[in-house]
Amino acid sequence: MCAAEMKLKQVINASGRMSVLGVSTLSDTVVNAMKEGAQHYYEMAELEQEAGKWIANYMETEAAMVTNSASSAIVLAVAGLITKNNPYQVEHRLEKDEYVANEIVIMMGHLVDYGAPIQTMIQLGGGKLKVVGYANGCSLAQIESAVTERTCGIFFVQSHHCVQKNTPLMEDVSNIAKRFQVPFIVDAAAEESFSRYAKHADLFIVSGSKAIAGPTSGILAGKELYVSYAIKHLRGIGRAMKIGKESIFGLLQALIEYKEINVELTRKNQMAILEGLQCLNELRGITVAIKQDEAGREIYRARIYVDEQLVTHSASYLAQALRKGEFAIYTRDYQVNNGYFEIDPRPLAEEDVPVIIDKFKQLLS
């Protein structure tokens, strides 16, 4: 079975490594590693254990475990912090127990929807959200005042989707967690460097399919004690989130090929694609500006401003129109209501650029 037989539309991904488009493309060596894993048998418990040891060594953490996604890593992390080493609660943890500490402190500006609401994953793990702050900011004092004897963790989301203004830095929230001796969990699913999180978080979560460019998978890493709590749920609710042997091998190979972000090389590669899009400035009503990622990552994008007084269509209309036709061109459309959208160069091949330019010309002719 191939894409042509299913009559799937061809996609040019100019939006970034997004789950809605299958996240990343895989290298031949990753695909070969998945084939190697798929065509042999293993004792899965041993494979999971050895893979966790290898990843922990790679990420310079005490322990790690492979999950089938970053979302499931959130669920298992929270479930583990609630049940700890209690085997009865591992089996019956969804039963209401007023004596169990199950509150997860999280800032209002971190309640993001990344394809599913993050609070859904926390609640699926048995966590009760204790939301602090407001949509336009949060203070350290508000976080401190929310911690009680029922708090089982403080959750921090490192993402450009989160509120950036008037919110404390991860390092400062980590210090609060240390002072109160409460586990600190960081969702760093799409981040490109791990050392910062290994240093400041008790548990941190990484997507295996975004920056790492592996198959659909996730990693939960951090303190050995807390990872061990989560591992117990692989024979509980984690059974519904199990990862296949082929994905484990693919993830390990992707990690071998992955290097924490080389700033100069990354910028150079992205700029080479973005330079090719500068000719869109020649189109009436279109202005192209190069902007760095809002969260400060070494990601640069072409921001396409649409002057509706000169163009008969809005930014929203153009972004939707780009998805129609032989090639569906997906852009980052979070700000279309403000008159612009963005093109992320990372998933693009050089041959995609002229296709994008031609589509703009067709729409604006």
N, C-alpha and C positions, 0 to 999 in steps of 0.2 A: 504494500500500500504506500503510495506517495502523495505529496501535496496536490499534484495535478489531478490525480484520480478523485481526491476529495473536493476538488474545485476550490481550493483555498486561495484567497487573494494574496498576492505578493505584497510584502510590507517593507517599507524603508523606515527604520527606526531612528528618528531624530529627536526622540524624547528622553533617552537615557536608558539605563538598565532597569526596566520596569517589568514587574510581574505580569501585567496585562498583555505584554508582547513576548513573554517567554524569557525575560530577563537578559540572558547573555547567549552568545553563540560559543560553541565549544571547539577547542583546538583538536586536531587529529589525534594527538597523543592522549588527550583526556578521553576522547571517544574510544581509543584502543584500550585504555585502562578499564573503562566501563565494560568493554567486551570481554576482557580478561576476567573481570569479576563476575560477569553474568554467566559465563560458560563453565564455571567450576562451583563446587560445593564447599561450604565452610561451616564451622560451628559459629553461629552468629554471635553468641555471647563473647566468644574469644575474639572474633573480628572486631566487634564494637569496643572491647577493652583495649586491644592493641592499637586500634585507630585513635582512641582517646589519648593513649600514652604518647603516640607520635605527634598528635596535634598539640598537646600540652607542651612538649619539648620545643616544637616549632614556634609556638606563641609565647614561650617562656612564662608559663603559668604552672600552678601546682597540678592541675587536672583539667580534663576536657572531655566532652562527649559529643558524638555526632547525632544530629537530629534530622528529621526530614524537611525542616524549614526553620527559618528564624522564628516564625510564629509559634511552632511547637516548642522551640527552646524557651520562649516566654512562659508558655503553659507549664512546662515541666519544672522550670526554675521556681515559679511561684508555688506549685504543688509541693515541691520538695521542702521549701522553707516553712510551709505550714505543717507538714507531717513529720519532718525530720526523720528520726530512726524508728518511729512508732509503726510497726507492721500493721496493726489494726487500722490505724488512721489511713495508711496507704491504701488499704482495701476499701475502707468505708468513708473516705475523706469528704465525699460529697454530702454525707449526712450532716445535718445542722448540729454543731457543737458549740455552745456558747462559751466554753472554757478554752477553746483553741484560739491562739493568737493568729489572726488571718488578715489583718489590715495592711494594705499596701499604700504608702504615702506617695502621691504623684502630683505634680504641678498641673494646674488647669491647662496651661499652654502646651502641655505634652500629651494631651488626650487627642492624638492624631488618628486619622484614618489613612492607612497606607494601602488600602485595598480591603481592609477590615478594620473596625475600630480596635485600638489597642486595649481598651478596657474590656472588650469581649474576651481577649486572650487571657488577661489577668483573672477575670471572673471564671473562665473555663478551668483555670488552675485552682480554683477555690478561694481566690483572693477577694477581699472586700475593699473597694477603692475608698481612700480617704483623700479627697481632692483639696488642694490648697492653692491659694492665689486666685488670680482672675485672668481673663483673656488677654489683658494688656500688661501682665507682669506678675511677679511673685518675689517675696523677700525671703531671706534666710530665716528671719524670725518666724515667719508663717510656717515654714517647714519644721522648725524646731518645736513650735507649739503643738504640732499635730502628732508628734511621737509620744506613744503611751506604751503601757505594758502589753497591749494587744497588737502592737506594730510588729510585723514579721519581716518587713523590708521597705526600703526607700527606692523608688523606681525612677530612673532618669532616661529620657529618650534623646539621643544625639542625632539630630536630623534637621535638614533645612526646612522641613515642614513645621517645626516647632516655633513657638513665639520666641523671637530673639531679643527683643528689647525688654529692659527692666527685669531680667531673669538671672539668677546666679549661675556661675560657671560650674561645670561638672566637678572640678577639684574642690570647690567650696562646699558643695552638697556632700561630697565624699567625706569631708572633714566632720560634718555634722553626724553622718552615719557612724564614723569611728568613735566620736565622742559619746554617742548614745549606745554604742556597741550593737548596732542594728545592721544587718546585711545590706549592702548597696549594690543594686542591679542596674546595669547600663545596657540599653538596647542600642547597639552601634551597627545595626544590620548592614547599612550601605556604606559604612566608613572604609577608608582605604589604608589606614595604618592602625595597628593593634596595640603597639607598645604603651600608648597613653592609657588605654583602658585596662590593660594587664596590671598597670601600676596603681590605679586608683579605685578599681571596682573589685568587689568580692565575687561577683559574677558578671560576665558580659556576653552579649549575644551578637553573633556575626552571621550574615547570610553567606552561604557557600556559592551562590550563583550570581552575586552582584559584582563587587570589586574583584573577587577571587576568580570569577568567570568559570565556575565549575557547574556541575549539574544541580538540579533543584535539591537543596540541602541546607542545613544550618549547623552552627557550632555553639555550644554552651561551654564557656571556659571560666576558670577562676580558682577559688580556694577549693582544695580537695574535699573538705568536709561538706561544703554546700553542693558541689557537683555530685558527691556520693548520695546526698538526699534525693536529687533529681533522678539519678540512675535507677533508684528503686521503683520509680513509676514507669519504667520501660515495660514492666510486667503488670502494669495497672492501666491507667488511662493512656499511657504512652504506647500501648499496643495498637491503638487506633491511629497512631502517628509514626509507625515504624518506617525505617528507611531500608531500602534494598541494598544488597551487597554490591551491585553494580554502581550505585550512586556513591557508596563509601569509597570504592576504588577510584572513581572519577574525581571525587573531592580531594583525595590525597594527592593525586597527580596534578590537579589544578594548583594546589598549595605548593608543590615542588616547583612549578613554573612561575608562581606568583612571587613578586618581590614587593615589599612595602614601598609605597609610592616614591618613585624617582622624580622629584619635582621638575628638574630641568627637562628630562625626557618626556614626561607627561605634558608639560606646557608646549614643548616643541611639536609633538604629535597632534595636539589639539589645534594649535595655531595654524598648522599646515592645512587642515580642513577648513577652518574658519576663514582663512584668507581667500579661499575659493568662493566663499559666499558674499564677499564684499561687493561684487558686481550687482547685487540686489539693490544697492544704493542708487543705481541708475534708473530704477523703476519709479515712476511718479507716485508719490505718497508713501514710499517705503524708506525707512531709515534703519540701518544696521549698526548696532553697537556691541562691542565685546565686553561681557560682564563676567566677573568671577562668581562662583557659587555663593549663595547667601550665607551658608554656614562656614565659609572660609576654607573649604576643601580646594585642592588644586584641580578644580574643574572650571573650564571656561566655556561660555556659550555665546552664540549669536542671538542677541535680543532684537527681535523684529518689531519695530514700531510702525503702526498703521495710522496714517492721518486720514480720518474719515471725511474730512473736507475736500481732500484731493482724490481719495479712492472711494468708489461707490459702495464698497463693502466694508464691514467692520472686521476687527481682528478676529472676533469669534467666528464670523462667517468664513473667513479665509482659512482659519485653522481647521474647520470642519470640511471645507471644500478640498483641502489638500489630501484628505483621507479617501476621496472618491476617485474613481477611474481605475486604470489598469494597475497602478501602484498606489497603495494606501500609505501616504506619508504622514507619520505621527510626530507631532511636535509637543513641546511642553506648554500646556495651555492653562496653567494655573492663574495667569494674570490677563486673560483675554478681556475681562470686564474693565481693565485699566488701559486697554488699547494696545497691548503687545503680547507676543508669545515668543518662545525661545527654541533654538535648535541646538541640541547637544551633539557635539562632534564625535564622542567616544564610540558609539556603535556604528558610525558611518564608515563606508569604504569610499575611496576616492571616486569610484565610478558612480556613487550615489549623488554626488554634488551636482553634476550637470542635469540629472533627472529632476532634482529639487528646483533648480533654477528655471528649467523649462516649464515646470508646472506653475511656478509663480507667474511667468510671462503669459501663459495661457489664461490664467485666472484674471490677470490685470490688463489684458489686451483689449 
